[in-house]
Amino acid sequence: MFKLVRFLKGYKKECIIGPLFKFLEACFELVVPLVMAGIIDIGIKHKDTGYICKMGALMVFLGLLGLICSLTAQYFAAKASMGFGTALRRALFRHVSNLSYSELDEIGTPSLITRLTGDINQAQSGVNLILRLFLRSPFIVVGAIVMAFFVDVKLALIFLLATPAIGAVIYFVMSGSIPYYKRIQAFLDKVSLLTRENLAGVRVIRAFSKQEKEIESFQNTCDDLKNEQIIVGRITTLLNPLTYVVVNAAVIAIIWGGGFQVNIGDLKQGEVIALVNYMSQILLALVALANLIVVFTKASACAVRINEVFEIFPSVSEKDSPCSAVSGSERVSFNDVCFAYKGAKEEVLSNISFSVPAGSTIGVIGGTGSGKTTLMNLLARFYDATKGEVLIDGVNVKNLSFAYLRKKIGIVPQKAVLFKGSIRDNMRWGKKEASDEEIEQALKIAQCWDFVFSKPEGLDAKVDQGGKNLSGGQRQRLTIARALVGRPEILILDDSASALDFATDARLRRALEKETQGMTVFLISQRVSTLRNTDFIVVLDDGKVVGIGRHEDLFENCPVYREICLSQMEEKEAKQ
């Protein structure tokens, strides 16, 4: 938790004022039992109504001062904790956004969501309570013991016995519950994972009639979470009964011993009442401290999980400025490139080598899992090659800044992802200052013009979250248009026409061929018809290049490519 204190840097004033006013509130609270003792021993004993009214007004005044101090402390503590939560959430989100694909795969999306929401909220609550109670509770306990010695030394010894006993109870209860809080957070991660999977895959679940199985799985996970919470609940519920037993035993001892001293004249009745009040104050302060410890324990467990993310650094780092291109170099080159995912024993790509001239259109084909998408991820530098070099204009992509690289490359991923907003907003992801004319041109190339401008709103038509109000083919064409708006030098289309019919796919290919002159285009597809007219085709099989050439040559000389062709068309058609 202390590692996160840096996020309170901008709230030093609030972190001082909040505890200070709680300290003042505690001071006023400690004076009240003495005022009450005076009312009993002087006002009531001598039937002095004026004195009673004066002391009563003083008690009201002390109460009002305490209320004002409490509200002030609450305000500044809330301001500091909210600022802490905001700064922490912003920093964690920025850190996560800078992580490479490897780290995101390692942590997992559900866990990151839980840490960005629930864990930070818990840490924020911990900061709030610490600022409010960190000084107040210990000061009340120590102050009440000191005031008890001022009242009567003998009876104050009871305080010295009772306070450690209450502290021991709190310690054993808290030490028993801390491990369970950490496990509870892990179960919350699992619940988040199942929830996300079920909501994202609800159509698949219903298509296979697996609702009951998923409900049972979710119920079992929730039962495990519930059992952990019940156990920790049973442990923590012992806190109040045990502390009250100790305090009530101490109160009995004070009244019993005080009674003897009152009888012999060594102590006044009001002073006995004051001692009982001080014991009650110690009880309330320690119970509040126990609650603080509970919240702090939860916050600490969450802070550990948050710090785990901060301690993970991206494996893919960037240079401050781009290097100059090498004159006469190929636009893209893969030189003996190998790649293996983190923790994997086998390589996904092995000894990949080929070069692509500027302005070429290259097809990439292969069976499922052959490494097509991974190859393009290395070019876009979502991952770093474990061996070999990926070059753009003769420069290793590791020596290019991310901004420079992303501007140079336009990517249309396998899964078409759109964001909530208007079509115009989505198109401007490719180029922030893009004009409507540029957007319309990209829409025409991507075969989006008809369905976009068939809507009354045109470019202002709303896109639901994830593009749920659009068909799969419409989403794919819009993502292609989004990439084209930025006019990248290198365009990667990763199986981005799989949802299109053959006629629309053919029109799209013709438009791309006509309108992307000078642009280096990578077409990744399972359709031979999509790739057969490209400048050359790279055939992958089990992470290795097994053929490079034009369609006709590969059909005759590459068994893997020939097999793919014959699975989609007749031999006569493939030879044409």
Secondary structure, DSSP 8 states (H G I E B T S, - for coil): -GGGGGGGGGGHHHHHHHHHHHHHHHHHHHHHHHHHHHIIIIIITTT-HHHHHHHHHHHHHHHHHHHHHHHHHHHHHHHHHHHHHHHHHHHHHHHHHHS-HHHHHHH-HHHHHHIIIIIHHHHHHHHHHHHHHTTHHHHHHHHHHHHHHHH-HHHHHHHHHHHHHHHHHHHHHHHHHHHHHHHHHHHHHHHHHHHHHHHHTHHHHHHTT-HHHHHHHHHHHHHHHHHHHHHHHHHHTTHHHHHHHHHHHHHHHHHHHHHHHHHTTSS-HHHHHHHHHHHHHHHHHHHHHHHHHHHHHHHHHHHHHHHHHHT---SS---SS-----TT--SEEEEEEEE--TT-SS-SEEEEEEEE-TT-EEEEEESTTSSHHHHHHHHTTSS--SEEEEEETTEEGGGS-HHHHHHHEEEE-SS----SEEHHHHHTTS-TT--HHHHHHHHHHTT-HHHHHTSTTGGG-EE-GGGTTS-HHHHHHHHHHHHHHT--SEEEEESTTTTS-HHHHHHHHHHHHHH-TT-EEEEE-S-HHHHTTSSEEEEEETTEEEEEE-HHHHHHH-HHHHHHHHHHS-HHHHH-
